[in-house]
Amino acid sequence: MIDVPTPAAPPVPVPTTAVVVVAAGSGRRLDGGAPKAFVGLDEHTILRHALRGVFSGPLAQVIVVAPHDRLGDALTDAREAAREVAVSRLDLVTVVGGGATRQASVAAGLAAVWPDVETVLVHDAARALTPPEVFARVLAAVEGGAEAVLPVLPVIDTLKRLDGATVTEAVDRSTLAAAQTPQGFRRSMLDAAYAAASAEHTDDAALVQAAGVTVTTVAGDERSFKITTPADLDRARLVLGEPRPPAPPSVAPLPRVGIGTDVHAFGGTGELWLAGLSWPGEPALHGHSDGDAVAHAVVDAVLAAAGLGDIGTHFGTAQPEYAGAHAAAFLARTHDLVAAAGYTIGNVAVQVQANRPRFAARRAEAEATLSAALGAPVTVSATTTDGLGFTGAGDGVAAFAVAVVVPS
C-alpha cells in the first residue's frame, strides 16, 4: 500500500481591506425610540440592511462601531447579515464601542483594524441601502493610486445664498457635489491624519483634506441617501417595498429561536403583577410599566427570534403609552410586530426565579393568560435559587424565556 499525502487545505485569505461601519449615533432627529442604527426598517434594523451591502461588496474585515450598550445587538446583526449573503467568515467581524462624537467613533474603529490591512473604507450605517457596487468603485480607486476617495452625486436643486430670509445670490451648482459614504483611504495616511487631527470635521474626507491630502471622487448612488429624519425612513421603506424574488422552492424555511431575560426588584407601588396576573398581598415590582419580568422576558425572546431587536426598541421609556401597562398590551403588540415581519410564533417557554410569589397553584392560570395575549402557547415553570443571589435573598424576580418562530 502506498501512502498518499492528504492535500493541504487551501489557505484562508486574509483581507487587505477593512470597512469601518459607524453605527454609534443617537438618532435624536429620527426619534425612533432607539439609537438610529437599531431602529426597525422593514423587518430588520437599519444596521442589518447596511451590513448586507458591506458583505455583498469586496472581501474585507468589517468593524462595526456601536453604542456601548448595544454591542451584542450589533454583533447579532453582523452575523445575520453575513449569513444572508453567504459569507461564512464570521471571523471577519469585529464590534467595538463608539465615542462621544462621530470622529471619536471612527478612531475607535481604526484602532481595531488588523495589521495586514492596507485600505480602509469608512461607511455610515445610516446610508443603509448603499449598493455593493459603490464599495467596489471606491476600493478600485484607492487601489488604483488615490489616497482618499469620496463617492458623490451631482447637486440637482437650484441653490441660493441667503442673508437671513433674503436671497443674496444664486450659487453655481456645477462646482458642487453631495458627499456620500463609503469613503476610502490608504490606511497609513488615514491613521496619520487621525493622529494629527486637532479639530472636529463633518466627515473623514474633510479630516484628511485638512491634513493636505488630495481627495478624489467617484460616482455615488441615489440609493445611498442618509436616513436622518422620519421622512427618510419612510423613503427607505418605500424602496424596500419593491417585490423580492421568492425563495427557491427546494429551500424549506427554518424555525428561528430567541432568548429573553428580564429582572425587576421589589419596591414598586401598588400591587404585584407577574405573568399577566395580579397577586394581591404581594409586594410590587419596580419598573417603567408594571415590572412584569415574566411577560417582558417573553417579549424579548419573541422579538429576538424574529430579528426585531428587543423590548427597549419597541416599548422603551420614550413611549409613555406603556407606562404602567400590563402584560396583555405588550404581548398583543409583540404578536402584531412579529406577524408584520412575516413570522408565526410557535411556542414560548419561560422560567421564573423567585422566592415569592408561589406559582404552583396559579401556573395553569398564568399560562392561559399569557397564551391568550400572545396568540401562541406559553408554558411557565418556577424555581428558587436555594438562597443564592438577589432572587434567593428575596430582593426581586428574574425570568428567562426561549421562543420559537417560523416564517409564515
Secondary structure as the mmCIF struct_conf table of DSSP 4:
data_model
#
loop_
_struct_conf.conf_type_id
_struct_conf.id
_struct_conf.beg_label_comp_id
_struct_conf.beg_label_asym_id
_struct_conf.beg_label_seq_id
_struct_conf.end_label_comp_id
_struct_conf.end_label_asym_id
_struct_conf.end_label_seq_id
HELX_LH_PP_P HELX_LH_PP_P1 ILE A 2 PRO A 15
BEND BEND1 THR A 16 THR A 16
STRN STRN1 THR A 17 VAL A 22
TURN_TY1_P TURN_TY1_P1 ARG A 28 ASP A 31
BEND BEND2 GLY A 33 ALA A 34
HELX_RH_3T_P HELX_RH_3T_P1 LYS A 36 PHE A 38
BEND BEND3 VAL A 39 VAL A 39
STRN STRN2 GLY A 40 LEU A 41
TURN_TY1_P TURN_TY1_P2 ASP A 42 GLU A 43
STRN STRN3 HIS A 44 THR A 45
HELX_RH_AL_P HELX_RH_AL_P1 ILE A 46 SER A 56
BEND BEND4 GLY A 57 PRO A 58
STRN STRN4 GLN A 61 ALA A 66
HELX_RH_3T_P HELX_RH_3T_P2 HIS A 68 ARG A 70
HELX_RH_AL_P HELX_RH_AL_P2 LEU A 71 GLU A 84
TURN_TY1_P TURN_TY1_P3 VAL A 85 ALA A 86
HELX_RH_3T_P HELX_RH_3T_P3 LEU A 90 LEU A 92
STRN STRN5 VAL A 93 GLY A 97
BEND BEND5 ALA A 100 THR A 101
HELX_RH_AL_P HELX_RH_AL_P3 ARG A 102 LEU A 110
TURN_TY1_P TURN_TY1_P4 ALA A 111 ALA A 112
BEND BEND6 VAL A 113 VAL A 113
TURN_TY1_P TURN_TY1_P5 PRO A 115 ASP A 116
STRN STRN6 THR A 119 ASP A 124
TURN_TY1_P TURN_TY1_P6 ALA A 125 ALA A 126
BEND BEND7 ARG A 127 ARG A 127
TURN_TY1_P TURN_TY1_P7 ALA A 128 LEU A 129
HELX_RH_AL_P HELX_RH_AL_P4 PRO A 132 GLU A 143
TURN_TY1_P TURN_TY1_P8 GLY A 144 GLY A 145
BEND BEND8 GLU A 147 GLU A 147
STRN STRN7 ALA A 148 PRO A 154
BEND BEND9 ASP A 157 ASP A 157
STRN STRN8 LEU A 159 ASP A 163
TURN_TY1_P TURN_TY1_P9 GLY A 164 ALA A 165
STRN STRN9 THR A 166 VAL A 171
HELX_RH_3T_P HELX_RH_3T_P4 ARG A 173 THR A 175
STRN STRN10 ALA A 177 ALA A 179
BEND BEND10 THR A 181 THR A 181
STRN STRN11 GLN A 183 ARG A 186
HELX_RH_AL_P HELX_RH_AL_P5 ARG A 187 ALA A 196
BEND BEND11 ALA A 199 ALA A 199
BEND BEND12 THR A 202 ASP A 203
HELX_RH_AL_P HELX_RH_AL_P6 ASP A 204 ALA A 210
TURN_TY1_P TURN_TY1_P10 ALA A 211 GLY A 212
HELX_LH_PP_P HELX_LH_PP_P2 VAL A 213 THR A 214
STRN STRN12 VAL A 215 ALA A 219
HELX_RH_3T_P HELX_RH_3T_P5 GLU A 222 SER A 224
BEND BEND13 THR A 229 THR A 229
HELX_RH_AL_P HELX_RH_AL_P7 PRO A 230 LEU A 240
TURN_TY1_P TURN_TY1_P11 GLY A 241 GLY A 241
BEND BEND14 GLU A 242 GLU A 242
HELX_LH_PP_P HELX_LH_PP_P3 PRO A 243 PRO A 248
TURN_TY1_P TURN_TY1_P12 PRO A 249 SER A 250
BEND BEND15 VAL A 251 VAL A 251
HELX_LH_PP_P HELX_LH_PP_P4 ALA A 252 PRO A 255
STRN STRN13 ARG A 256 ALA A 265
STRN STRN14 PHE A 266 PHE A 266
BEND BEND16 THR A 269 GLY A 270
STRN STRN15 LEU A 272 LEU A 274
TURN_TY1_P TURN_TY1_P13 ALA A 275 GLY A 276
STRN STRN16 LEU A 277 TRP A 279
TURN_TY1_P TURN_TY1_P14 PRO A 280 GLY A 281
BEND BEND17 GLU A 282 GLU A 282
HELX_LH_PP_P HELX_LH_PP_P5 PRO A 283 ALA A 284
STRN STRN17 LEU A 285 LEU A 285
HELX_LH_PP_P HELX_LH_PP_P6 HIS A 286 HIS A 286
BEND BEND18 GLY A 287 ASP A 290
HELX_RH_AL_P HELX_RH_AL_P8 ALA A 293 ALA A 305
TURN_TY1_P TURN_TY1_P15 ALA A 306 GLY A 307
HELX_RH_AL_P HELX_RH_AL_P9 ILE A 311 PHE A 315
TURN_TY1_P TURN_TY1_P16 THR A 317 ALA A 318
HELX_RH_3T_P HELX_RH_3T_P6 PRO A 320 TYR A 322
TURN_TY1_P TURN_TY1_P17 ALA A 323 GLY A 324
HELX_RH_AL_P HELX_RH_AL_P10 ALA A 327 ALA A 340
TURN_TY1_P TURN_TY1_P18 ALA A 341 GLY A 342
STRN STRN18 TYR A 343 GLN A 353
BEND BEND19 ASN A 355 PRO A 357
HELX_RH_3T_P HELX_RH_3T_P7 ALA A 360 ARG A 362
HELX_RH_AL_P HELX_RH_AL_P11 ARG A 363 LEU A 374
TURN_TY1_P TURN_TY1_P19 GLY A 375 GLY A 375
BEND BEND20 ALA A 376 ALA A 376
STRN STRN19 VAL A 378 THR A 383
TURN_TY1_P TURN_TY1_P20 ASP A 386 GLY A 387
HELX_RH_AL_P HELX_RH_AL_P12 GLY A 389 GLY A 392
TURN_TY1_P TURN_TY1_P21 ALA A 393 GLY A 394
BEND BEND21 ASP A 395 ASP A 395
STRN STRN20 GLY A 396 PRO A 407
#
